[in-house]
Amino acid sequence: MPARQLLLPPLAAAAAVLLLAGCSAAVDADAEAPVASAEAVSLDNCGTEVSLDAPPERIVTIKSTATELVLSLGLGDRLVGTAFADGPLPEALAGAEPPVLSANVPNQESVLELRPDLVFGGWESNFSADGAGERTELAGLGVATYVAPSACQEPGYQPDPLTFEVLFDQIREAGSLLGAEAAAEGLVLGQQERLAEIEPLDGDLTALWWSSGADTPYVGAGIGAPQMMLDAAGLTNIAADVDATWSPLGWEAIAAADPDVIVLVDATWNTAADKISALEADPALAQLTAVREQRYAIVPFAAGEGGVRNVEAVESIVAQLQG
């Protein structure tokens, strides 16, 4: 999804290893942590080899998607630091209170001070010379790194399109990497059950997924998590033919498509309320069908990226538009 105020580039969706689970299927924060597998793991993650002789015991996460996955697997006791949260934890994980290293992307020095054996990032850009450190450099220092595969950008690693089945496969591999295979399988089963119970909306409704931006909005396009969720909700994405995860889309094109529904991404730096105010204050945009009829659905920023909240987000979109 587009980065905060577009200060960082949006990252796409991916392959290889990781992600997903339903927050309602999350392991209780007070429950006993799953027993770790002792087997070594080696995998190809966004084109970088990741090898661990044993499950990581000291994990740093960057971005909400990474933090929420680790917590959903019941591994909160292994988190030594979290950073760059996109908002509060979902209700199912709210009591976890993991340690916070930084409100933004941490620098390499602060990461290394925590002596992690794994740094798990939600975006590839989290690993840079002016961020948590280059992946190759951290590997040379004995620190493994991992990127949410739904954020890989390299050809052959970016899912095209991202689907729930891809995410279910990723969480199984994440469980393998983190030594929590049984917990991962439980999360997948919970996700599958909830997804199967969703009744898509009727009526052939079209939708705009407005993530960020104002003069030129950044929208959910045709191959990423927004498209996947709109499909599951029974909505037709007006930007489905754009071969990207997120993309700029001009207001003229949006007005021509005249969506029946607008899904608004809510973030502290670009709230859904601000988006609605902008739509309703503009004489031309106020004539859009979705604006006239106030057919909005609101999704938290972290739920818009491939991760543990996607099924819950579909449930919420359907419920909001049925209400």
HELIX and SHEET records of a PDB file:
HELIX    1   1 ARG A    4  LEU A    6  5                                   3    
HELIX    2   2 CYS A   23  ALA A   25  5                                   3    
HELIX    3   3 SER A   64  SER A   72  1                                   9    
HELIX    4   4 GLY A   76  ARG A   78  5                                   3    
HELIX    5   5 GLU A   91  LEU A   93  5                                   3    
HELIX    6   6 GLN A  108  GLU A  113  1                                   6    
HELIX    7   7 GLU A  124  ASN A  126  5                                   3    
HELIX    8   8 ARG A  135  GLY A  140  1                                   6    
HELIX    9   9 PRO A  149  ALA A  151  5                                   3    
HELIX   10  10 PHE A  164  LEU A  178  1                                  15    
HELIX   11  11 GLU A  181  GLU A  197  1                                  17    
HELIX   12  12 ALA A  225  ALA A  233  1                                   9    
HELIX   13  13 TRP A  251  ALA A  257  1                                   7    
HELIX   14  14 ALA A  272  ALA A  281  1                                  10    
HELIX   15  15 LEU A  285  GLN A  287  5                                   3    
HELIX   16  16 THR A  289  ARG A  292  1                                   4    
HELIX   17  17 PHE A  301  GLY A  304  5                                   4    
HELIX   18  18 ASN A  310  GLN A  322  1                                  13    
SHEET    1   A 2 VAL A  41  ASN A  45  0                                        
SHEET    2   A 2 THR A  48  LEU A  52 -1                                        
SHEET    1   B 5 VAL A 100  SER A 102  0                                        
SHEET    2   B 5 LEU A  79  ALA A  83  1                                        
SHEET    3   B 5 ILE A  59  ILE A  62  1                                        
SHEET    4   B 5 LEU A 118  GLY A 121  1                                        
SHEET    5   B 5 ALA A 144  VAL A 147  1                                        
SHEET    1   C 4 THR A 236  ASN A 237  0                                        
SHEET    2   C 4 THR A 206  SER A 212  1                                        
SHEET    3   C 4 TYR A 218  GLY A 220 -1                                        
SHEET    4   C 4 TRP A 246  PRO A 248 -1                                        
SHEET    1   D 4 THR A 236  ASN A 237  0                                        
SHEET    2   D 4 THR A 206  SER A 212  1                                        
SHEET    3   D 4 VAL A 261  ASP A 266  1                                        
SHEET    4   D 4 TYR A 296  PRO A 300  1                                        
END                                                                             
